[in-house]
Amino acid sequence: MRYLKSSKGKIKIAIATAVLLLVAVVFLSLQIKEIKVTGNKKYTQEQIVNLLFKGSWDRNAIFCIYKDRFQKHEQIPFVEDYKIVFLSPVKVEVIVYEKTVVGFVSYMGSYMYFDKDGIIVESSSAELPGVPRIVGLQYGHIALHQPIPVENGRIFSEILTLTQLLSTHDISVDQIQYDSKGDASLTMEDIKVFLGSNNQMNGKISELKDQLPVLKGLKGTLYLDTYDEADTVTSYRFVKNN
């Protein structure tokens, strides 16, 4: 009788072990087949996938869960963090949380990218498409994760306002320059746009958008510093280069 019970116990253990092994084999063989990336602007979906799923093990569902939950996330320039969400055992969504970048300045051979508060969030040897170069700021030593040491800290809120307006109106610029008074100018290939102070900047950029088709192919400076939304007649001028 004892022998019979012992045999039944061994059979149950063997069956349980076989089931566990089968489950383990099934799960270990699960490969992620579809990857969706959201929240990405500075990187393409293909770039994010190549950075996070470099080999077959990275596409294994079980290993991917373990790596995402218990290992340090990949360090990706201009990305604060990311989250991997399983939509099914073979389909995931990668949610990317990018760093907020307003512009960049050149410093000691590197491009130093800063956020809306003027804090350096990234240093790179390459220019990031769509982020304007800011020149004319007076500062000393620059360090990563520290604010750019300028006398007028309000300049960064003005830069943010200007870059947001340019983005809203889908205007691409090569460079934004500030003089000692804090007046702004834009460089757009062969066209320079003198905006002046931050006053009525919304109207100035809107007017610039309207004038772009007229300015196409020309070389010179558009003076929008005299723009006044209260005027019923044009209050600015364009001076061609000789």
Secondary structure, 3 states (H helix, E strand, C coil): CHHHHHHHHHHHHHHHHHHHHHHHHHHHCCECCEEEEECCCCCCHHHHHHHHCCCCHHHEHHHHHHHHHHCCCCCCCCEEEEEEEEEECCEEEEEEEECCCCEEEEECCEEEEECCCCEEEEEECCCCCCCCEEECCCCCCCCCCCECCCCCCCHHHHHHHHHHHHHHCCCCCCEEEECCCCCEEEEECCEEEEEECCCCHHHHHHHHHHHHHHHCCCCEEEECCCCCCCCCCCCCEEEECC
